Every structure is written in C-alpha cells, then in structure tokens.
Amino acid sequence: MPDTLNTLREACHFINGVYTVGTSGRTFDDISPVTGRKIGIVHEALKPEVDAAVAAARAALHGPWGKMTQAERSDMLHAVADEINRRFDDFLEAECLDTGKPRSLASHIDIPRGAANFKVFADLVKNVPTESFMLDTPDGTGALNYGVRKPKGVIAVISPWNLPLLLMTWKVGPALASGNTVVVKPSEETPLTTTLLGEVMNAVGVPKGVYNVVHGFGPDSAGAYLTEHPGVDAITFTGETQTGEVITRAAAKGLRQVSMECGGKNAGIVFADCDIDKAVEGTMRSAFANCGQVCFGTERVYVERPIFEEFVARMKAGAEGLKLGAPEAADTTMGPLISNGHKEKVLSYYKLAEEEGATIVTGGGSPDMGELNGGAWVQPTIWTGLTDDARVIREEIFGPCCHIAPFDSEDEVIARANDTKYGLVTAIWTEDLSRAHRVARQIDVGIVWVNSWFLRDLRTAFGGAKASGIGREGGVHGLEFYSELSNVCVKL
Ligand code: NDP
C-alpha cells in the first residue's frame, strides 16, 4: 500500500481494501486553489473500476461485515473515529491542500466533525427503538407486530468539495452504522481525505469491500456510472440542485431511493431588537466562513430599518477586517475559492450585481495576492440596493458575498425570505423569543437557527425543503434512510 505522502500526491481508487490505479489509464490534475498549481494527480474511474467497486461492496455485505453484531460494528466505527483523530494532522494537511481553507477552520470543524460523524451514529444505532403494536384479533389470541431494521445494501455516496471529509463521513458514518457498504465518489476537486480514509479503514480492520472509493467526474465518468449502476441500492448526494435532478433521474431506474442535500439561497433576518454584536458576528460567519462556500451560507440578509445603516457599516468593517491568506498562516481568516473555474463563476455574479444596479459596499473583485495570484482569490463582497427580483438575489452564488436589504415589518420579511425556490436554512436574530418562535414556524426551510448559525446537533433532522433537497438525514432520520424497515407480524 502506498504511504501517506504517495496517497496524497497520487490519489488512487480504494477498492476491496486495496489502492489501485484501475485500468482506465486516465488521470486528471489535483490543483491547489491557493496557488493554481498542480499538487498531484488523480486516477479517473470509468465503468470497469465502478463495476469492481460495486461488486466488492456487494460481496462485503455477505462477508464478515454482514455477520457482525451491531455492537461489534459500532466498536469498529469508534475505532475509525479514533484513528482519524490519531492521524489528525495528516487529514488536516490533506484537506487544506485540496481546499485551501484556513487550518484554523479545518482543525475546528472539518476534521473533528469527520471523526464525530462515525462516533455519533455508532452510538445512535444501538439506541434507536423500532415500533411494536399488539393487534387484537377476533379469536382473542392477538398478534404481535414489531419492526426490524436491515441494511439497505450498497450505498453510493456522491459528495461535494466544500466540506469534503465532513460531508462525506456525514453519509458514510450512518450508512456503515446501519450495516451497509459504500462506494464513495468524492468531488474531483477534493479527492485526498476520502482517499486517506481508506488507510484508516484498513488500519482498524474494517473488512475489505465495506468502504470503497472511485475518483472521477460526474457525467460520462465515475459519478454517472456509479449512480446509474444497477448494483447500487440507494444513493445519497450532496451538491447542486441541478446535479441532484440528474441523479434522481438515474435513480428512478430500478426505483432506488435517494437522499438529496442540495443548494440554497438562505436568508438571514435581523430584527431591530437583536443583540447587534451577536447578529453581526453570526452574519459575518454565515456570509464569509469557508470563503462563503457553505450550503448554509447567508447570501440574502434582511435587516429591520432602524438598525440597517449601523448593521451595514459594521458588516463592511468586518469584511474589510478579514485576512486573506494561505491555510498555514496563523492570521488567515479567509482562504480562496475552490478553483479558478468557480472563481470565474463568482466574479461573473460580482459583475452581474453591478449591471443589476447594486451599490457595492465593499469588495466586488479579486484582491492582489502577490505570489499567490494564480490562486482562486476573490474579495469578500457586500452589496445593497438590489430589488428582490435581481438574479443576484435569486441564484445561489456560493462565494464570500451577501446582499443586505432593509425591511419594515415581520410579515413583509417572512414573505421575502420565502420568495425563493430554495428552502435550506434561515438564521433569525432577535431578543424577542415569542417573535423568534412565530417567525421560525413560517419560514419554509429545513433548519431555522435563532441567534446562531451552523450550530449543529447531529441527532437532529437535517435537510432542505423545496429545491434544497429530498428527505432528512441526521439522528434517527439518517438511520431511516440507510436501513430498510420490515414489519414482522406474529399471530399468537
Ligand atoms: P456538484 O453538484 O457540482 O457536485 C457534487 C458531486 O456530484 C460531485 O462529486 C460531482 O462530481 C458529482 N456529480 C456531478 N455531476 C454528476 C452526475 N451527472 N452524476 C453523478 N455525480 C455527479 O456540487 P459542488 O461540488 O459544486 O458543491 C456545491 C453545491 O453543493 C452547492 O450548490 C451547495 O449549496 C451544495 N451543498 C449542499 C449542502 C446541503 O447539505 N444541502 C451542503 C454542502 C453543499 P465532480 O465534482 O467530480 O464533477
């Protein structure tokens, strides 16, 4: 098996417990978003590699993994989490190489959550009851009904690039805890931590074929071949809504179940009675953390008119105080976007905002990063002055930017927040708790945060309404997706 460094510089598939370059003979470059320079190569999987990975996952269902007790599987997933933590620095290096995100961010969020995703579901699966009913029968003897959860089978995991380890393990954790096997196709932009996890699986003795990785792109590549593969029993996806539609169509063949965590155009709602220090701090994070590449990100901020000017001024100062830089620099608070391709997309929205008549409060272009100018750098940007029908207000940009608009009444802001095809999250800032509850219930989203943002309890339901997704993961909801519930009816 290659050592860590080789694994990082040459991302291979991980199939049946073995790293392999496959037979496609095709590779693509792994590019640093910090410099724009190549940091390694990635082997591309085509049909034969996907076939092999799915076959390995299928076989593993009937091997030692399938015969383990739930407690044994949970212990093994705890060992996976412990091994991720033991190799924390390797995961940190890999994640920062691929994404360019600040080490301070990845070491507080991405890597710890990557480990926690295994522990939480390993524990949860042991403590979730199933239903049972006693049925009265005419002969008076009755019948006992009880539910049994079984693994669904081979799960295809298609994951994005913004929080690579976190979002991939968020699916792999509950899938394995429920006794399934997985084939993961990470984003082509971020192959490294998914690859490295193969070493962890082998180190703690996870049976071969339980965790498989194939690299490649979406259409006509690993992603499409995997999601169309008849040997896959269910598909869990995080990414753009349009990609989710394509995958849902692929899943329709054979009626495979899907879990879709897709895009958003999230609103932040700031009432005049909020604690403005907390509201500014939280909205700053929601707009600029991870260079704005968080599905929960707040790109539409509505501020009650009495505090609008002050709020905009404080957000401007906050954005201008962000320190753009390389991941390892201790004072870096914002990294680059994921790629120069994504930079072009974000900059096209910066241009569009001007064309649509926005007032640029700060930013609006790319910064001079000196020797890092080849990287995917853009300025944190704030606009005001757009009307609600502007494309910048309606379309997900996924960059470090937000538009701030004033509002005058609760009903008005609820209607404006809901005026979107998406429904992922909303953050409400107010010290009036009755108002918070009242407004929260009227926003058409999967998650509402009150006086917080990205505060996650992994036992709770997670997912989006409308075009932001299908289904819920998290807590028992994840276990429901990753297992098949059978009812046993026993006539007494
Ligand atoms: P994409 O939809 O572009 O890609 C997601 C994954 O799907 C990647 O692995 C991609 O491969 C793969 N893929 C693309 N096309 C296909 C296809 N036809 N068949 C199978 N797989 C395919 O999303 P991004 O990676 O750009 O991630 C950003 C998006 O993710 C944003 O819209 C964001 O809102 C959303 N997101 C949603 C979250 C949520 O929980 N709701 C959380 C985080 C992000 P490749 O990259 O190799 O092309």
Boltz pocket constraint, residues with backbone or C-beta under 6 A from the ligand:
constraints:
  - pocket:
      binder: B
      contacts: [[A, 158], [A, 159], [A, 160], [A, 161], [A, 162], [A, 167], [A, 185], [A, 186], [A, 187], [A, 188], [A, 189], [A, 216], [A, 217], [A, 218], [A, 219], [A, 222], [A, 223], [A, 224], [A, 227], [A, 238], [A, 239], [A, 240], [A, 241], [A, 243], [A, 244], [A, 246], [A, 247], [A, 260], [A, 261], [A, 262], [A, 263], [A, 264], [A, 294], [A, 295], [A, 296], [A, 396], [A, 398], [A, 424], [A, 464], [A, 468], [A, 469]]
      max_distance: 6.0
